[in-house]
Amino acid sequence: MKIVMIGTGYVGLVSGICFAEMGHEVVCVDKDASKINALNSGQVPIYEPGLEDLLARNMTAGRLYFTTDLGAAAPGAEAAFIAVGTPERKEDGAADLSFVYAAARELSRVMDEGTVVVTKSTVPVGTNRQVARIVMGVRGADRVDVASNPEFLRESVAISDFMKPDRVVVGTETARARDLMAEIYQPLSRQGFPVITTDLESAEIIKYAANAFLATKITFINEIARLCEKVGADVERVSEGMGLDTRIGKKFLKAGPGYGGSCFPKDTSALARTAQDAGAPMALVESVIEANIRRKADMVEKITALLDGDLSGKRIAVLGVTFKPETDDMREAPSLAILPPLTAAGAELVIVDPQGRREGLRAFPGADWADDAYEAAADGDLVILLTEWDDFRNLDLERLAQVMKEPHFADFRNVYDATAARSAGFTAYASVGHPDFKI
């Protein structure tokens, strides 16, 4: 089957390449000529383990193509997926759907009769019906087959998430769209992976509801961590005790500096805004958003306390600035909220991140960069562990403390513990949800 994928951002690129791996003929379209040229040369513009090899294999097999010309790509396509960005509108938190609607208009002018229009982008309820209205209006038609097919990809394991999914969600309202989507995903359904078919509105809400629930779970354990710090409890033991309850589960119960990334922040905001507009405000989701913002401020306060309230001239090593390990994505990373107040207070930052340097150079223009944790910490006053890359999980803490001027450690991913830090020679240690120490 021929598929057109409009947009080669994270979702569009991973989805297009994986559809080709499933045996479909896929043409990925993007207006960014430099990105398309790079992809045609076998270069992946994002860091996602395994994606470059999958790209090369499917291009060699003749199943995967890249172009800037939608008019040339669309003929013969049985399905056209819209996978463009839906960033948060800063003025009200709603999803900016301008790219989705622009893609729908452009597609409607060049697509074949009978092409099913599929929205892969994360969009609020009602968007797919508006896409249908746009296509019908441009084409002068009285009907069009549309489908909602939200993505559930986690960065760093996106290929596995696509090829071995917990579930595939498809929202349709016509038999043709339903049958075509079943055929597209048949390689997965044959292996027993569940493909859930529902109405358009339910499919749209499922995506937002899932992300909001996970964001709530993260925020809840972070709130528990704050309480643990006040009363002398250990949040990791609390998490373990909670997670063993099968009704709760252990995933997403790891305390830290707050959630970030390309999905949770904008999706919780978009869901809250949609609920307000629908007259069904979601106080819980709104509280989660507020608590996650406050969480970053809590980390700044911890850092300030470790340095006795004076950051001026202090040299701080920052281990990791991407929002999670095994990605180069900086979108809404906790570092973007935590580090600027430090530099504003006069601190000097030295950053090390295995994949974050390209984006980090723009995000933190006044910072220095190092190749490893020991170089970053040399003559420093504080080490902050913000992203738990494997590079930072097995540090020689004694060596780290020895190269520092003032051996202070802010471990915001709870990779180590106070006992190990004290034994290694650190004179101050702060984590999340544990008793700290300061000599």
C-alpha positions in Angstrom: 0.0 0.0 0.0 1.2 3.5 -0.8 1.2 5.9 2.1 2.1 9.6 2.2 3.5 11.0 5.4 3.2 14.8 5.7 5.9 16.1 8.1 9.2 14.6 9.0 9.4 15.7 12.6 9.9 13.1 15.3 6.5 11.5 14.9 6.3 11.7 11.1 9.8 10.4 10.5 9.6 7.5 12.9 6.1 6.5 11.7 7.0 6.8 8.0 10.2 4.7 8.4 8.3 2.1 10.5 5.5 1.8 8.0 8.1 1.1 5.3 9.6 -1.5 7.6 6.1 -3.1 7.8 6.2 -3.4 4.0 4.3 -0.4 2.8 5.6 2.1 0.2 6.0 5.4 2.0 6.7 8.9 0.7 7.6 11.4 3.4 7.0 15.0 2.6 8.4 18.1 4.2 8.9 21.7 3.2 12.4 21.9 4.7 14.6 21.2 1.7 17.7 20.8 3.8 16.1 18.1 6.0 14.8 16.2 2.9 18.3 16.4 1.3 19.9 15.0 4.4 17.4 12.2 4.6 17.9 11.3 1.0 21.6 11.1 1.9 20.8 8.7 4.7 21.2 11.2 7.5 18.6 11.3 10.3 18.1 14.8 11.8 17.1 13.5 15.2 18.8 11.2 17.7 16.8 8.0 18.0 18.6 4.7 18.5 18.2 2.4 15.5 16.4 4.8 13.3 19.3 5.5 10.9 19.8 1.8 10.2 16.1 1.3 9.6 16.1 4.3 7.2 19.0 2.9 5.2 17.5 -0.6 4.9 14.1 0.6 3.6 15.6 3.1 1.2 17.7 0.4 -0.2 14.6 -1.9 -0.5 12.9 0.8 -2.5 10.0 1.3 0.0 11.0 4.7 1.4 11.3 8.1 -0.3 11.6 11.7 0.7 10.5 14.8 -1.2 9.4 18.4 -0.8 6.8 18.1 -3.5 3.4 16.9 -2.1 1.9 17.3 -5.5 4.2 14.6 -6.9 3.9 12.4 -3.8 0.1 12.3 -3.4 -1.1 10.6 -6.6 -1.7 6.9 -6.0 -1.6 7.1 -2.2 -4.4 5.2 -0.5 -3.7 7.0 2.8 -2.2 10.4 3.6 -1.0 10.9 7.2 -0.8 14.4 8.6 2.1 14.4 11.1 3.0 18.1 11.6 3.6 20.0 14.8 0.8 21.1 17.2 2.8 23.4 19.5 1.3 25.0 22.6 -0.1 28.5 22.0 1.6 30.6 24.6 -1.3 33.0 25.0 -3.8 30.4 26.2 -2.2 26.9 26.3 -4.3 25.6 23.5 -2.8 23.5 20.7 -1.8 25.5 17.6 -3.6 23.7 14.8 -2.5 26.0 12.0 0.0 23.5 10.6 -2.5 20.7 10.6 -5.1 22.8 8.8 -2.6 24.1 6.3 -1.5 20.6 5.5 -5.1 19.5 5.0 -5.7 22.4 2.6 -2.6 21.6 0.6 -3.3 17.9 0.5 -6.9 18.4 -0.6 -5.7 20.1 -3.8 -3.5 17.2 -4.9 -4.8 14.0 -3.4 -6.7 11.3 -5.4 -10.4 10.6 -5.0 -10.8 8.1 -2.2 -7.5 8.8 -0.4 -8.1 8.4 3.4 -6.9 11.5 5.3 -5.4 10.4 8.6 -4.4 12.7 11.4 -1.3 11.4 13.2 -0.5 14.7 15.0 -1.7 15.1 18.5 -4.8 17.2 18.2 -7.7 18.1 20.5 -11.2 16.7 20.2 -13.1 18.0 17.1 -9.9 18.5 15.0 -10.5 15.5 12.6 -14.1 16.7 11.8 -12.6 20.2 11.0 -10.0 18.5 8.8 -12.9 16.8 7.0 -14.7 20.1 6.5 -11.6 21.7 5.1 -10.9 18.9 2.6 -14.6 18.9 1.5 -14.6 22.6 1.2 -11.5 22.8 -1.0 -12.5 19.8 -3.2 -16.2 20.8 -3.4 -17.1 17.3 -2.2 -19.9 16.1 0.0 -17.9 13.6 1.9 -14.3 12.5 2.7 -12.9 9.6 4.6 -10.9 10.6 7.6 -9.3 8.8 10.5 -7.7 9.7 13.8 -4.6 7.7 14.6 -2.8 9.2 17.6 0.8 8.3 18.3 2.1 6.8 21.5 5.9 7.0 20.9 8.4 7.4 23.7 11.6 9.0 22.6 14.6 6.7 22.8 12.4 3.6 22.3 10.2 4.8 19.5 10.9 2.0 17.1 9.9 -0.6 19.6 6.8 1.4 20.6 5.7 1.5 16.9 6.5 -2.1 16.0 5.5 -3.7 19.3 2.8 -1.3 20.6 0.7 -1.6 23.7 -2.1 -0.6 21.4 -3.0 1.1 18.2 -5.9 3.5 18.4 -7.9 4.3 15.2 -10.9 6.6 15.2 -13.1 6.5 12.1 -16.7 7.0 11.0 -16.7 5.3 7.6 -16.3 1.7 6.6 -13.7 2.6 4.0 -11.5 4.4 6.5 -11.9 1.6 9.0 -11.1 -1.1 6.5 -8.1 0.7 5.1 -6.6 1.4 8.6 -7.1 -2.3 9.4 -5.2 -3.2 6.3 -2.4 -0.8 7.1 -1.9 -2.2 10.6 -2.5 -5.8 9.7 1.2 -6.7 10.1 0.8 -5.7 13.8 -2.7 -7.1 14.4 -1.6 -10.5 13.0 1.1 -10.6 15.7 -1.6 -10.1 18.4 -1.0 -6.4 19.1 -4.4 -4.8 19.9 -5.8 -2.4 17.4 -8.7 -0.4 19.0 -11.3 1.1 16.6 -13.5 3.8 18.0 -15.2 7.1 17.0 -13.2 10.2 16.1 -13.7 12.0 19.3 -12.8 9.1 21.6 -9.6 8.5 19.7 -8.6 12.2 20.1 -9.3 12.1 23.8 -7.5 8.8 24.4 -4.2 10.4 23.5 -4.6 13.4 25.8 -6.1 11.4 28.6 -3.2 8.9 28.6 -0.5 11.6 28.7 -2.4 13.6 31.3 -2.7 10.5 33.5 1.0 9.7 33.3 1.9 13.4 34.0 -0.4 13.2 37.0 1.4 10.1 38.3 4.8 11.7 37.9 3.6 14.9 39.7 2.0 12.9 42.5 5.2 11.1 43.4 7.0 14.4 43.2 4.6 15.9 45.7 5.1 12.8 47.9 8.9 13.4 47.6 8.4 17.0 49.0 6.6 15.5 51.9 9.3 12.9 52.5 11.9 15.5 52.6 10.0 17.4 55.4 9.3 14.4 57.6 12.5 12.3 57.0 10.9 9.5 54.9 12.5 7.9 51.8 10.5 8.4 48.6 12.0 5.4 46.8 10.8 3.1 49.5 7.4 4.8 49.3 7.4 4.4 45.5 8.3 0.7 45.9 5.5 0.1 48.4 3.0 1.9 46.2 4.1 0.3 42.9 3.7 -3.3 44.2 0.0 -2.6 44.3 -1.1 -4.0 40.9 -3.8 -1.4 40.7 -1.1 1.3 40.8 2.0 -0.2 39.2 5.6 0.9 39.5 6.0 2.8 36.3 6.1 6.6 36.4 6.6 6.6 40.2 10.2 7.9 40.1 10.6 11.2 41.8 12.7 13.9 40.0 12.8 17.5 38.8 9.4 17.4 37.0 8.2 16.2 33.7 9.3 17.7 30.4 9.6 16.8 26.7 7.6 17.4 23.6 4.3 15.8 24.8 3.4 16.0 28.5 3.7 19.8 28.9 1.8 20.8 25.8 -0.7 17.9 26.0 -1.7 18.7 29.6 -2.1 22.3 28.7 -4.2 21.5 25.6 -6.4 19.1 27.5 -7.0 21.7 30.2 -7.9 24.3 27.6 -10.2 22.0 25.7 -12.0 21.1 28.9 -12.5 24.7 29.8 -13.8 25.5 26.3 -16.2 22.5 26.6 -17.5 23.8 29.9 -16.0 20.8 31.8 -12.9 22.3 33.5 -10.4 19.7 34.8 -9.2 21.0 38.2 -6.9 18.0 38.6 -5.0 18.5 35.3 -4.7 22.2 36.0 -3.2 21.5 39.4 -0.8 19.0 37.8 0.4 21.8 35.4 0.9 24.2 38.3 2.7 21.7 40.5 5.1 20.8 37.7 6.0 24.4 37.2 6.6 24.7 40.9 8.7 21.6 40.9 11.4 23.4 38.9 11.4 26.3 41.3 11.9 23.8 44.2 15.1 22.5 42.4 16.4 26.1 42.2 15.8 26.5 45.9 17.7 23.3 46.7 20.7 24.4 44.7 20.7 27.9 46.3 20.6 26.3 49.8 23.5 24.0 48.9 25.5 27.1 48.1 24.5 29.0 51.2 22.3 31.4 49.3 25.1 32.9 47.2 25.5 31.7 43.6 27.7 34.7 42.4 30.9 33.4 40.8 30.1 29.8 41.7 31.2 27.2 39.2 28.5 24.6 38.6 28.9 21.4 36.6 25.6 20.2 35.0 25.3 16.6 34.1 22.7 16.3 31.4 20.3 18.9 29.9 18.1 16.9 27.6 14.7 16.1 29.0 15.5 12.3 29.3 18.4 10.0 28.4 18.9 8.6 24.9 17.5 11.6 23.1 18.7 15.0 21.9 15.4 16.6 22.6 15.5 19.8 24.7 11.8 20.7 24.4 10.4 21.7 27.8 13.4 20.0 29.5 13.7 20.7 33.3 17.1 22.3 32.6 15.4 25.1 30.6 13.6 26.2 33.8 16.3 25.3 36.4 19.5 26.7 34.8 18.6 30.2 33.7 17.9 31.4 37.3 21.4 30.1 38.3 23.2 32.1 35.6 21.0 35.1 36.4 22.3 34.9 40.0 25.9 34.9 38.8 26.7 31.2 38.5 29.1 29.9 35.9 27.8 26.7 34.2 29.9 23.9 32.7 27.6 21.4 30.9 28.2 17.8 29.7 25.5 15.9 27.8 26.1 13.0 25.3 23.6 14.3 22.8 22.4 17.7 24.1 25.2 20.0 22.9 23.7 21.0 19.6 20.5 22.3 21.1 22.1 23.2 24.4 24.5 25.7 22.7 21.4 27.8 21.7 19.6 27.3 24.9 22.4 28.2 27.3 24.6 30.6 25.3 26.8 31.7 28.3 27.7 28.2 29.4 30.9 26.2 28.8 30.9 22.6 27.7 33.0 19.7 28.8 33.5 16.2 27.4 33.0 14.3 30.7 31.8 14.8 34.3 35.3 15.1 35.8 36.3 17.8 33.3 33.0 19.7 34.0 33.5 19.4 37.8 37.1 20.5 37.9 37.6 23.4 40.4 33.8 23.5 40.8 31.5 24.3 43.7 28.6 22.1 42.8 27.6 19.2 40.6 24.0 18.9 39.4 22.8 15.6 38.0 19.8 16.5 35.8 19.5 13.8 33.2 20.3 10.2 34.1 22.4 9.2 31.1 24.3 5.9 31.5 27.5 8.0 31.4 26.5 9.5 34.8 25.3 6.3 36.5 28.7 4.8 37.4 30.8 7.8 38.3 33.8 7.5 40.5 32.4 9.8 43.2 35.7 9.9 45.1 37.5 11.1 42.0 34.6 13.6 41.3 34.8 15.1 44.8 38.6 15.3 44.7 38.7 17.5 41.5 36.2 20.0 43.0 37.0 23.1 44.9 33.9 22.6 47.1 32.5 19.1 46.8 28.7 19.7 46.8 26.3 17.4 44.9 22.7 18.0 43.8 21.4 14.6 42.6 18.0 15.3 41.1 17.6 11.8 39.6 18.4 9.9 42.8 21.1 7.9 41.0 23.3 7.8 44.1 22.6 8.3 47.8 23.7 10.4 50.7 25.8 7.6 52.3 27.8 7.0 49.1 28.3 10.8 48.6 29.5 11.3 52.2 31.9 8.4 52.0 33.3 9.8 48.7 34.2 13.1 50.3 31.3 15.3 49.4 30.5 17.8 52.1 26.9 18.5 51.0 24.4 16.3 49.1 20.8 17.0 48.1 18.5 14.6 46.3 14.7 14.4 45.8 12.6 12.7 48.5 15.4 11.8 50.8 17.1 13.3 53.9 20.1 15.3 52.7 23.2 16.4 54.6 25.5 19.4 54.8 28.8 19.4 56.7 
